[in-house]
Amino acid sequence: MTVHTHILARPCWIFDLDGTLTIPVHDFPAIRTALGMVESDTDILQFLSSLPPDESAARHARLIEIEIELAGRTAASPGAGQLLELLLQREARVGILTRNTREIALHTLGKIGLSGYFTVENVLGRDEAEPKPHPEGIEKLLEIWGSTPGETVMVGDYLFDLQVGRAAGTATIHVDSSGAFRWPEMADMSVMTLEELVEAMEAFDV
């Protein structure tokens, strides 16, 4: 891991939730099947928004049922609490940008014991901003905080997280427990676990 202390020292941190602050439990092929999707590579939210209103509403309701069930099965990623505690000690601003709903995100945070680190206004879901990779969510958080992209880090486990950071002009950190790091051109730093980030920050006294 190449350590970029100038990135780790930034005062504003935005996290993806599922698979980043939580242990991954989403089986996206199974979710697509449950929603009646035929194409395996179609974006779920784009697919639902393309349907007639009544059908879209019904399948959105089914998606929420699935997401609530998944939230009950997950746990915090190793190092998540340590990292947030470290950022809190540094008086950093922390937020969440998820393609889930805010309500389910808050429910998930409560389940995994991390709700105390985030205020409601700093948790943005798909109803508060255009879904990632659209940069609106980051822009809204930075407006709330009175901060700039140059002060900010976007942390996530998937391409959308890296794309949204690039689109908004923030630094990006890719968390990939497999170590495959499929999108190196999109990430300023890559780590296998949040524990690695904690170790880097402590080692370099960031």
URPEPE-V21134 format. One record per run of one state. SS is the DSSP state (h for helix, s for strand, l for the rest). FROM is the first residue (numbers start at 1). TO is the last residue. If there is no record, write none. Layout:
SS;FROM;TO
SS;FROM;TO
//
This chain:
l;1;4
h;5;8
l;9;11
s;12;15
l;16;21
s;22;22
l;23;27
h;28;34
l;35;43
h;44;49
l;50;52
h;53;71
l;72;75
s;76;76
l;77;79
h;80;89
l;90;92
s;93;97
l;98;101
h;102;112
l;113;114
h;115;117
l;118;119
h;120;122
s;123;124
l;125;135
h;136;145
l;146;148
h;149;151
s;152;156
l;157;158
h;159;168
l;169;170
s;171;175
l;176;183
h;184;186
l;187;188
s;189;191
l;192;193
h;194;203
l;204;206
//
